[in-house]
Structure formats: C-alpha cells, structure tokens
Amino acid sequence: MLPPQALLPAVVFALAALQALASDTFIAAVYEHAVILPDPTDQPVSPSHALALMNKNMDVLEAAIKEAAQQGAHIIVTPEDGIYGWRFTRESIYPYLEDIPDPAVNWIPCADPSRFGPAPVQERLSCMARNNSIYVVANIGDKKPCDSSDPSCPKDGRYQYNTDVVFDTQGKLVARYHKYNLFAGEDHFNYPKEPEAVTFETPFGKFGIFTCFDILFYEPAVVLVSKMQVDTVLFPTAWMNLLPFLTAVEFHSAWAMGMRVNVLAANTHNTSMEMTGSGIYAPAGARTYSYNMKTEDGHLLIAELDAHPHLSPASPPAVSWNSYALSVEKFSRNDHEFTGIIFGDPFTFTELTKPGGNLTVCQKDLCCHLRYKMAEKRDDEVYVLGAFDGLHVIEGQYYLQICSLLKCPSTNLSTCGQPVETAQTKFEMFSLSGTFGTSYVFPEVLYSGVQLAPGEFQVM
C-alpha cells in the first residue's frame, strides 16, 4: 500500500497515464458478411444444430476480425443477423438465443463462460476480442424468462430480443442493446418496454449503438447524438436498398453528415434481397464504403477516423439546413402540380419544363425550393421537384419531410416516383432547399450512370 504522502503523485501519474492512452484518431473496421442461412422450418432445431450453423458464420467473422486486428483496427462492427441469419418463427429461433446479462455484472465470457448458464456464442465472441485485442460488435439474440406477475409477459413465458453486444479488448461485455424499432417481419422478437440509450467510453471516444431500422426514429438514434453526445455510432444492419430513397451508402453517409458523428455501418450481404452497402462515415463524408450487387462475397473495410469529430478541424461546422429556404421568397409555383407515389407516400410534384430556372412546390408546412440549370433540356427525359410532408406507414409509422429532385422512368408523368436506374441529362448546377421543421436533415445524391456513392454537398 502506498504511504499517504505518495498518494497524490500516484493519482496524478494514473491520470497522466490515462491521458497518454487516449487518442485523437482510431482505426475502425466493418465487415459486410454473406450470411450462411439456416434451412427454413417452423419447428425448432436442436441446440447443437443451431450452434453448428452459428459457428459456421462465426468462422467467417473470426477471420475478418483477425485480419482487421492485424491491420491495426481498434474496433470492428459485424452485421445484424450476421450469426444466425433470418427465416425464423418465434419458436424456431429459440435454440439460437442466449441469456445476455447486463454489462454491469463485469463479465468476461472467454474467462468464465458458464457464469450465467450456457453461452457458447458469447464465449466465442469474447475470445475473438480478447485474443485479437480489438473491440468486437456483433448482433445476436437475447432471451429473458418472465411469468404471470408481468402483465406484458408473452404466452410462452419469455421475452426474445434482437440484441447487439460489444466486447472490449479484454473480452469483457461492455454494452448490450435491445433493438427498439423492429422492422416488418420481426415478429419472432419482442419490443423492449422502453427505448435504450446505450453508450460506452473508450480511449478513442464515446460510442453509442443501435440497429438498422432504429436509424429512422428519434429514439434511440437522435437521442444518442443530441443528448448523450456520442462521438461514433455503431450500426449493425440488414439494409435492403430501395430507390429513390433509403439506399444504404447514401442514407448512412448522409445521416453521419446531418448528425455530425462517425457512423460504422456493417450490412449483411445478400444480392437476392438487395442487401449490400457498408461503410465508415465521418461528418465530412465517407472514409470508405462498399456496394456490391455482382458477387456474393463478404467484404472488410478499414479506415482512420477522428475520435472526437465535433472537435476536429476537418469536420464541417454545425449548420441550419433550412436557413436558406426560410430566408428567400418562394419561387414561382408551376400550374402543373400533380400527385405521385414514392414508396407508398403521396408526393406533390411539379415538372421542370425549362432548361433552367427557379421552382417551388409545397405540401402542408413544407415548401421545397429549387434553383437549377441543365446543360441541355432533353425531350426524352422528365424531371420533377417533389415534396412530402406526412406520416409514412408502410413498414412502420414515422413522420417524414422530404424534398426531392428526381427523374421519372418515362415521359408519362404517371410513372414519376417509380425507381430509375439511369439518367442522361447533365445538370450544370442545382440547389435544393426546404422549410424543414427539424434540424435533423439528411442530404443524399444518387448519381446517374455510376456506382451508388455518397454525394458532395454545399450548404447554401
């Protein structure tokens, strides 16, 4: 034991050591995994059969984790459903679930695997992190027993949760997150009673975590950034690309830009379901990304990020995305407004009938303003300015305000809003702005004739 007179110098030395361990940058990795899927069945398989499938996927993930660690990565994110896939009923997924304790129990499964009952998946993930000295983020299933004293307890006596886990470099469980916004078809899982804002500290910044569909909602996504002040968001996902909006690379990059945080997005890879698009995104743009609809291979991405992006001189300053739109007079309203549908939402459209000019289209409280100039107005292509201000109800309910400049599939205006793969018109410039009722604005660009990629944006 140190004598009292030595205590203060020791404390000062300890603080200095912690500061020395802190870093202004870190190396991040994400792995887009082509998941090995179980055979579809309504009946539960044996626990050993379930574990055999999960070990096949973890074999692939472990190779990616080792490669990332060898390249200096401090943390790696793997996808949603990356260990057992999908195609489940509530009953058939049960053998794949484990009891995942609260991280407050201070548990290293690799060193004490049976402390909370059988946990072979957590044990193996913990050992991957411990043996490679890297933070490992994975998505697995949690089960929690309940009884009649709980009025919300399901009839089968258990809760089942879509769950993210994080293990630190010692293999300790440091974070557990239960997905709050379940996507359509996830009826084999339960909703948590309350949204969870899960964060944890590292020598290279403060991290928050949520899963896939969560990114479209205020809780927990916005709460983690605006109230919990995280530096980096960990984002396991199984994202199905949908033109003209909700494409993985574009939306996740735009979200990082709009929220001014790093985003580590790891997608599953399944071309038959249009699942691809992973990346490492900073507020100033993508550091690296991958979008591959041609092969069925997994893909490892690695990039360096600022540990505290809001303090970095490379990050763009905070902006008010609607300040420009609110400061200008409305541009001319086109007399040819009409309604079209995008992903179930009724947009108000107006056609770009001239090679250049200014336009405004409004719906409810949202007015979208467009300045543009085409290099040449083509007769065989139609472009429209669209506005949507309302409740989206297709695969969930959430409020959206969208301004969009988009190409119609044909010169028939009734096709406007349907997906388009190519475009020939060159715009010398366009400036799109809107009177949004929120500061959470995510600007996206889909370029024509090239691989999907994040756009470059200038705040007017």
Secondary structure, DSSP 8 states (H G I E B T S, - for coil): ---HHHHHHHHHHHHHHHHHH--SEEEEEEEEB--------SS---HHHHHHHHHHHHHHHHHHHHHHHHTT-SEEE--TTTTT-S---TTTTGGG-B----GGG---TTTSTTTTS--HHHHHHHHHHHHHTSEEEEEEEEEEE--TTSTT--TTSEEEEEEEEEE-TTS-EEEEEE-SS--TT-TTS---SS---EEEEETTEEEEE--GGGGGSIIIIIHHHHTS--SEEEEEE--B--SSS--HHHHHHHHHHHHTSEEEEEEB-BGGGTB--EEEEETTEEEEEE--SS----EEEEEEEESSGGG-TTS-----TTHHHHHS----B-TT-EEEEETTEEEEEEE--SSEEEEEEEETTEEEEEEEEESS--TT--EEEEEEEEEE-SSS-EEEEEEEEEE-SSS-GGGTTS--------EEEEEEEE--SSS--------SSS----------
